[in-house]
């Protein structure tokens, strides 16, 4: 089996059997094609001939090329998953990547905006939506729901109209691993969604009846890139450094919930984290915010 054939079959396995998201499948596929290029340059023309030394050399070369620790860790995970699948499928007699290790990714605290900054951001969107433009009404509903529910951008763009329960103020989403969960949202998000559904969505649909809740300018399902551009443009106007995508609103929602006394397990369920350890990063964010406030306010700080 050639590298191309093996990688294509592995990508199909990730999609159909493991339920990985399209973005994860693309990332793993890109990593493995990098491995294939490195291996063929080294004279290893098939995956069956690749051993642990080759995999280690590839990661070392990735490090020398300046890749971040997080990218190298993902490459190692892709390689381990690939070699384990090769062994299970009978393409190789042993799992060459079983003992492959990579440097742990630096765990930086995520960017979080303050409550006042979040309010200002939403107020700006409300002003834009005041004119009744369909795109502005949609943008307000999108950001209100992102902040209210802590959704991933892929979850938000995947919502269909029938997934939203306006009476119970909940939305059903499909997260990582094709796992479904029901997420609550608040009254401001409800009002924004109702306004969008009443006037903006029919205008954007242009006579058709698409299933998607949020529609783009041409009437199709709203794309993740459009949401990224929207949120980035809003966050650029706020002080602070760090990422400016929709995930910042997810981090912000989780942190504000914990600041308000929410239980860590409840926040884990809301965000759809498989591990409580992933959610615990937000307790560190809350602690850092408390320390900053203390340093500013206490006379003995």
DRENDO-1510 file (C-alpha; in Angstrom, 1 decimal, always signed):
<recs>
REC; n; res; u; v; w
REC; 1; UNK; +0.0; +0.0; +0.0 .
REC; 2; UNK; +1.4; +3.4; -1.0 .
REC; 3; UNK; +1.5; +6.4; +1.3 .
REC; 4; UNK; -1.3; +8.2; -0.7 .
REC; 5; UNK; -3.6; +5.1; -0.5 .
REC; 6; UNK; -2.9; +4.6; +3.2 .
REC; 7; UNK; -3.5; +8.2; +4.1 .
REC; 8; UNK; -6.7; +8.4; +2.1 .
REC; 9; UNK; -8.0; +5.2; +3.8 .
REC; 10; UNK; -7.0; +6.5; +7.2 .
REC; 11; UNK; -8.9; +9.8; +6.6 .
REC; 12; UNK; -12.0; +7.8; +5.6 .
REC; 13; UNK; -11.6; +5.8; +8.9 .
REC; 14; UNK; -11.4; +9.0; +10.9 .
REC; 15; UNK; -14.5; +10.4; +9.2 .
REC; 16; UNK; -16.8; +7.4; +9.2 .
REC; 17; UNK; -15.7; +5.3; +12.1 .
REC; 18; UNK; -14.2; +7.7; +14.6 .
REC; 19; UNK; -16.5; +10.6; +13.8 .
REC; 20; UNK; -13.7; +13.2; +13.7 .
REC; 21; UNK; -14.6; +16.7; +12.5 .
REC; 22; UNK; -13.7; +17.8; +9.0 .
REC; 23; UNK; -11.1; +20.2; +10.3 .
REC; 24; UNK; -9.4; +17.5; +12.4 .
REC; 25; UNK; -9.3; +15.1; +9.4 .
REC; 26; UNK; -7.8; +17.8; +7.3 .
REC; 27; UNK; -5.2; +18.6; +9.9 .
REC; 28; UNK; -4.2; +15.0; +10.4 .
REC; 29; UNK; -4.1; +14.4; +6.6 .
REC; 30; UNK; -1.8; +17.4; +6.1 .
REC; 31; UNK; +0.5; +16.2; +8.9 .
REC; 32; UNK; +0.7; +12.7; +7.4 .
REC; 33; UNK; +1.4; +14.0; +3.9 .
REC; 34; UNK; +4.3; +15.9; +5.4 .
REC; 35; UNK; +5.5; +12.6; +6.9 .
REC; 36; UNK; +5.1; +10.9; +3.6 .
REC; 37; UNK; +7.1; +13.5; +1.8 .
REC; 38; UNK; +9.8; +13.3; +4.4 .
REC; 39; UNK; +9.8; +9.5; +4.3 .
REC; 40; UNK; +10.0; +9.2; +0.5 .
REC; 41; UNK; +12.9; +11.7; +0.4 .
REC; 42; UNK; +14.6; +9.4; +2.9 .
REC; 43; UNK; +13.9; +6.4; +0.6 .
REC; 44; UNK; +11.0; +4.9; +2.6 .
REC; 45; UNK; +8.4; +4.5; -0.2 .
REC; 46; UNK; +5.7; +2.7; +1.8 .
REC; 47; UNK; +4.2; +3.1; +5.3 .
REC; 48; UNK; +5.0; -0.5; +6.0 .
REC; 49; UNK; +8.7; +0.3; +5.8 .
REC; 50; UNK; +8.5; +3.3; +8.2 .
REC; 51; UNK; +10.0; +2.7; +11.7 .
REC; 52; UNK; +10.2; +4.6; +14.9 .
REC; 53; UNK; +13.6; +6.2; +14.0 .
REC; 54; UNK; +12.0; +7.7; +10.9 .
REC; 55; UNK; +9.1; +9.1; +12.8 .
REC; 56; UNK; +11.4; +10.6; +15.4 .
REC; 57; UNK; +13.6; +12.2; +12.7 .
REC; 58; UNK; +10.5; +13.7; +11.1 .
REC; 59; UNK; +9.4; +15.3; +14.4 .
REC; 60; UNK; +13.0; +16.6; +15.0 .
REC; 61; UNK; +13.0; +18.1; +11.5 .
REC; 62; UNK; +9.7; +19.7; +12.2 .
REC; 63; UNK; +11.1; +21.3; +15.4 .
REC; 64; UNK; +14.2; +22.5; +13.4 .
REC; 65; UNK; +11.8; +24.1; +10.9 .
REC; 66; UNK; +10.4; +26.2; +13.7 .
REC; 67; UNK; +7.0; +24.5; +14.2 .
REC; 68; UNK; +5.3; +25.3; +17.5 .
REC; 69; UNK; +5.2; +22.7; +20.3 .
REC; 70; UNK; +1.4; +22.4; +19.8 .
REC; 71; UNK; +1.9; +21.7; +16.1 .
REC; 72; UNK; +4.6; +19.1; +16.8 .
REC; 73; UNK; +2.4; +17.4; +19.4 .
REC; 74; UNK; -0.5; +17.2; +16.9 .
REC; 75; UNK; +1.9; +15.7; +14.3 .
REC; 76; UNK; +2.9; +13.1; +16.9 .
REC; 77; UNK; -0.7; +12.3; +17.6 .
REC; 78; UNK; -1.5; +12.0; +13.9 .
REC; 79; UNK; +1.4; +9.6; +13.4 .
REC; 80; UNK; +0.5; +7.5; +16.4 .
REC; 81; UNK; -3.1; +7.2; +15.3 .
REC; 82; UNK; -2.0; +6.3; +11.8 .
REC; 83; UNK; +0.5; +3.6; +12.8 .
REC; 84; UNK; -1.9; +2.1; +15.2 .
REC; 85; UNK; -4.6; +1.9; +12.5 .
REC; 86; UNK; -2.0; +0.4; +10.1 .
REC; 87; UNK; -1.3; -2.4; +12.6 .
REC; 88; UNK; -5.0; -3.1; +13.3 .
REC; 89; UNK; -5.9; -3.2; +9.6 .
REC; 90; UNK; -3.1; -5.7; +9.0 .
REC; 91; UNK; -1.0; -3.3; +6.7 .
REC; 92; UNK; +2.0; -3.6; +9.1 .
REC; 93; UNK; +3.1; -6.3; +11.5 .
REC; 94; UNK; +3.7; -3.9; +14.4 .
REC; 95; UNK; +2.8; -0.4; +15.6 .
REC; 96; UNK; +5.9; +1.7; +14.8 .
REC; 97; UNK; +4.6; +4.8; +16.5 .
REC; 98; UNK; +3.6; +3.2; +19.8 .
REC; 99; UNK; +6.6; +4.7; +21.7 .
REC; 100; UNK; +6.7; +8.0; +19.7 .
REC; 101; UNK; +6.8; +11.0; +22.0 .
REC; 102; UNK; +6.6; +14.8; +21.4 .
REC; 103; UNK; +7.3; +17.8; +23.6 .
REC; 104; UNK; +4.2; +18.9; +25.6 .
REC; 105; UNK; +2.5; +21.9; +24.2 .
REC; 106; UNK; +2.8; +25.1; +26.2 .
REC; 107; UNK; -0.4; +25.7; +28.0 .
REC; 108; UNK; -1.1; +29.3; +27.9 .
REC; 109; UNK; -4.0; +30.9; +29.5 .
REC; 110; UNK; -6.7; +31.7; +26.9 .
REC; 111; UNK; -7.7; +35.3; +26.1 .
REC; 112; UNK; -10.8; +36.4; +27.9 .
REC; 113; UNK; -12.6; +39.8; +27.6 .
REC; 114; UNK; -14.2; +41.4; +30.6 .
REC; 115; UNK; -17.9; +41.7; +31.3 .
REC; 116; UNK; -17.9; +45.4; +30.4 .
REC; 117; UNK; -16.0; +44.7; +27.2 .
REC; 118; UNK; -18.4; +42.0; +26.2 .
REC; 119; UNK; -21.3; +44.3; +26.9 .
REC; 120; UNK; -19.7; +47.1; +24.8 .
REC; 121; UNK; -19.2; +44.6; +22.0 .
REC; 122; UNK; -22.8; +43.5; +22.0 .
REC; 123; UNK; -24.0; +47.1; +22.3 .
REC; 124; UNK; -22.1; +48.0; +19.1 .
REC; 125; UNK; -23.8; +45.1; +17.3 .
REC; 126; UNK; -27.2; +46.2; +18.6 .
REC; 127; UNK; -26.7; +49.7; +17.2 .
REC; 128; UNK; -25.8; +48.2; +13.8 .
REC; 129; UNK; -28.8; +45.9; +13.9 .
REC; 130; UNK; -31.1; +48.9; +14.8 .
REC; 131; UNK; -31.3; +49.8; +11.1 .
REC; 132; UNK; -32.9; +46.4; +10.3 .
REC; 133; UNK; -30.3; +45.2; +7.8 .
REC; 134; UNK; -30.6; +41.4; +7.5 .
REC; 135; UNK; -26.8; +40.8; +7.9 .
REC; 136; UNK; -26.6; +43.0; +11.0 .
REC; 137; UNK; -29.5; +41.2; +12.6 .
REC; 138; UNK; -27.9; +37.9; +11.9 .
REC; 139; UNK; -24.5; +39.0; +13.2 .
REC; 140; UNK; -26.1; +40.1; +16.5 .
REC; 141; UNK; -27.8; +36.8; +16.9 .
REC; 142; UNK; -24.6; +34.9; +16.1 .
REC; 143; UNK; -22.5; +36.7; +18.7 .
REC; 144; UNK; -25.2; +36.7; +21.3 .
REC; 145; UNK; -25.5; +32.9; +20.9 .
REC; 146; UNK; -21.7; +32.4; +20.9 .
REC; 147; UNK; -21.3; +34.3; +24.1 .
REC; 148; UNK; -24.4; +32.9; +25.8 .
REC; 149; UNK; -23.7; +29.3; +25.1 .
REC; 150; UNK; -19.9; +29.0; +24.7 .
REC; 151; UNK; -20.3; +27.1; +21.4 .
REC; 152; UNK; -17.5; +26.2; +19.1 .
REC; 153; UNK; -17.8; +27.9; +15.7 .
REC; 154; UNK; -18.3; +24.6; +13.9 .
REC; 155; UNK; -21.2; +23.8; +16.3 .
REC; 156; UNK; -22.8; +27.2; +15.7 .
REC; 157; UNK; -22.6; +27.0; +11.9 .
REC; 158; UNK; -24.0; +23.4; +12.0 .
REC; 159; UNK; -27.2; +24.4; +13.8 .
REC; 160; UNK; -30.5; +23.9; +11.9 .
REC; 161; UNK; -33.7; +25.7; +12.5 .
REC; 162; UNK; -35.3; +22.7; +14.2 .
REC; 163; UNK; -32.4; +22.4; +16.6 .
REC; 164; UNK; -33.5; +25.6; +18.4 .
REC; 165; UNK; -36.2; +25.4; +21.1 .
REC; 166; UNK; -37.4; +28.9; +21.7 .
REC; 167; UNK; -39.7; +27.9; +24.5 .
REC; 168; UNK; -37.1; +26.1; +26.6 .
REC; 169; UNK; -34.2; +28.5; +25.5 .
REC; 170; UNK; -32.0; +25.6; +24.4 .
REC; 171; UNK; -30.2; +24.5; +21.3 .
REC; 172; UNK; -29.1; +21.0; +20.2 .
REC; 173; UNK; -25.6; +20.9; +18.7 .
REC; 174; UNK; -23.2; +18.3; +17.4 .
REC; 175; UNK; -19.7; +18.6; +18.9 .
REC; 176; UNK; -16.5; +16.7; +18.6 .
REC; 177; UNK; -16.8; +13.0; +17.9 .
REC; 178; UNK; -20.3; +13.6; +16.6 .
REC; 179; UNK; -21.6; +13.8; +20.1 .
REC; 180; UNK; -24.9; +15.7; +20.6 .
REC; 181; UNK; -25.7; +17.9; +23.5 .
REC; 182; UNK; -28.4; +20.4; +24.5 .
REC; 183; UNK; -27.1; +23.8; +25.5 .
REC; 184; UNK; -29.0; +26.6; +27.2 .
REC; 185; UNK; -28.9; +30.3; +26.3 .
REC; 186; UNK; -30.3; +33.4; +27.8 .
REC; 187; UNK; -33.0; +36.0; +27.1 .
REC; 188; UNK; -30.8; +38.5; +25.2 .
REC; 189; UNK; -29.8; +35.7; +22.8 .
REC; 190; UNK; -33.4; +34.6; +22.5 .
REC; 191; UNK; -34.5; +38.1; +21.6 .
REC; 192; UNK; -31.8; +38.4; +19.0 .
REC; 193; UNK; -32.6; +35.0; +17.5 .
REC; 194; UNK; -36.3; +35.8; +17.3 .
REC; 195; UNK; -35.7; +39.1; +15.6 .
REC; 196; UNK; -33.4; +37.4; +13.1 .
REC; 197; UNK; -35.9; +34.6; +12.4 .
REC; 198; UNK; -38.8; +37.0; +12.0 .
REC; 199; UNK; -37.2; +39.4; +9.4 .
REC; 200; UNK; -33.6; +38.8; +8.6 .
REC; 201; UNK; -33.6; +35.1; +7.8 .
REC; 202; UNK; -36.5; +35.2; +5.3 .
REC; 203; UNK; -34.6; +38.0; +3.4 .
REC; 204; UNK; -31.4; +36.0; +3.4 .
REC; 205; UNK; -33.1; +32.8; +2.3 .
REC; 206; UNK; -34.4; +34.6; -0.8 .
REC; 207; UNK; -37.4; +32.3; -1.3 .
REC; 208; UNK; -35.6; +29.0; -0.7 .
REC; 209; UNK; -36.1; +26.9; +2.4 .
REC; 210; UNK; -32.6; +25.9; +3.7 .
REC; 211; UNK; -32.3; +23.9; +6.9 .
REC; 212; UNK; -29.5; +26.0; +8.4 .
REC; 213; UNK; -30.3; +28.4; +11.1 .
REC; 214; UNK; -27.7; +31.0; +10.2 .
REC; 215; UNK; -27.5; +31.9; +6.5 .
REC; 216; UNK; -24.8; +33.7; +4.5 .
REC; 217; UNK; -25.3; +36.5; +2.0 .
REC; 218; UNK; -26.2; +34.1; -0.8 .
REC; 219; UNK; -28.7; +32.1; +1.2 .
REC; 220; UNK; -26.6; +29.1; +2.0 .
REC; 221; UNK; -25.3; +27.9; +5.4 .
REC; 222; UNK; -23.2; +30.6; +7.1 .
REC; 223; UNK; -19.5; +29.6; +6.9 .
REC; 224; UNK; -17.0; +29.4; +9.7 .
REC; 225; UNK; -14.7; +31.9; +8.0 .
REC; 226; UNK; -17.4; +34.5; +8.0 .
REC; 227; UNK; -17.9; +34.1; +11.7 .
REC; 228; UNK; -14.2; +34.3; +12.3 .
REC; 229; UNK; -14.0; +37.6; +10.4 .
REC; 230; UNK; -17.0; +39.0; +12.2 .
REC; 231; UNK; -15.7; +38.2; +15.7 .
REC; 232; UNK; -12.1; +39.2; +14.8 .
REC; 233; UNK; -13.2; +42.6; +13.6 .
REC; 234; UNK; -15.1; +43.2; +16.9 .
REC; 235; UNK; -12.3; +42.0; +19.2 .
REC; 236; UNK; -9.7; +44.1; +17.3 .
REC; 237; UNK; -11.3; +47.2; +18.8 .
REC; 238; UNK; -10.9; +45.9; +22.3 .
REC; 239; UNK; -7.7; +46.3; +24.4 .
REC; 240; UNK; -5.7; +43.2; +25.0 .
REC; 241; UNK; -3.6; +40.7; +23.1 .
REC; 242; UNK; -4.0; +37.1; +22.0 .
REC; 243; UNK; -6.3; +35.3; +19.6 .
REC; 244; UNK; -9.3; +37.2; +18.2 .
REC; 245; UNK; -11.5; +34.4; +16.9 .
REC; 246; UNK; -14.8; +33.0; +18.1 .
REC; 247; UNK; -13.0; +30.7; +20.6 .
REC; 248; UNK; -12.3; +33.8; +22.6 .
REC; 249; UNK; -16.0; +34.2; +23.2 .
REC; 250; UNK; -16.1; +30.5; +24.2 .
REC; 251; UNK; -13.3; +31.1; +26.7 .
REC; 252; UNK; -15.0; +34.3; +27.9 .
REC; 253; UNK; -18.4; +32.5; +28.5 .
REC; 254; UNK; -16.8; +29.7; +30.5 .
REC; 255; UNK; -14.7; +32.1; +32.6 .
REC; 256; UNK; -17.7; +34.4; +33.3 .
REC; 257; UNK; -19.8; +31.4; +34.4 .
REC; 258; UNK; -17.1; +30.3; +36.8 .
REC; 259; UNK; -16.7; +33.9; +38.1 .
REC; 260; UNK; -20.4; +33.9; +38.8 .
REC; 261; UNK; -20.3; +30.7; +40.8 .
REC; 262; UNK; -21.1; +28.0; +38.3 .
REC; 263; UNK; -20.1; +24.5; +39.1 .
REC; 264; UNK; -17.1; +23.2; +37.1 .
REC; 265; UNK; -18.9; +20.0; +36.1 .
REC; 266; UNK; -21.8; +22.1; +34.7 .
REC; 267; UNK; -19.4; +24.2; +32.7 .
REC; 268; UNK; -17.8; +21.0; +31.4 .
REC; 269; UNK; -21.2; +19.8; +30.1 .
REC; 270; UNK; -22.0; +23.1; +28.6 .
REC; 271; UNK; -18.8; +23.2; +26.6 .
REC; 272; UNK; -18.9; +19.6; +25.7 .
REC; 273; UNK; -15.5; +18.8; +27.1 .
REC; 274; UNK; -14.7; +15.0; +27.3 .
REC; 275; UNK; -12.3; +15.7; +30.2 .
REC; 276; UNK; -12.7; +17.8; +33.3 .
REC; 277; UNK; -9.0; +18.6; +33.1 .
REC; 278; UNK; -9.7; +20.6; +29.9 .
REC; 279; UNK; -12.3; +22.7; +31.7 .
REC; 280; UNK; -10.1; +23.3; +34.6 .
REC; 281; UNK; -8.0; +25.8; +32.6 .
REC; 282; UNK; -10.7; +28.3; +33.2 .
REC; 283; UNK; -10.3; +28.0; +37.0 .
REC; 284; UNK; -6.7; +29.2; +36.4 .
REC; 285; UNK; -8.0; +32.1; +34.3 .
REC; 286; UNK; -10.4; +33.1; +37.1 .
REC; 287; UNK; -7.6; +32.9; +39.7 .
REC; 288; UNK; -5.3; +35.1; +37.5 .
REC; 289; UNK; -8.1; +37.6; +37.2 .
REC; 290; UNK; -8.5; +37.6; +40.9 .
REC; 291; UNK; -4.8; +38.2; +41.5 .
REC; 292; UNK; -4.7; +41.1; +39.0 .
REC; 293; UNK; -7.6; +42.7; +40.8 .
REC; 294; UNK; -5.9; +42.2; +44.1 .
REC; 295; UNK; -2.7; +43.7; +42.8 .
REC; 296; UNK; -4.5; +46.8; +41.6 .
REC; 297; UNK; -6.8; +47.2; +44.6 .
REC; 298; UNK; -5.2; +46.1; +47.8 .
REC; 299; UNK; -2.9; +48.6; +49.6 .
REC; 300; UNK; -0.6; +45.8; +50.8 .
REC; 301; UNK; -0.4; +44.1; +47.4 .
</recs>
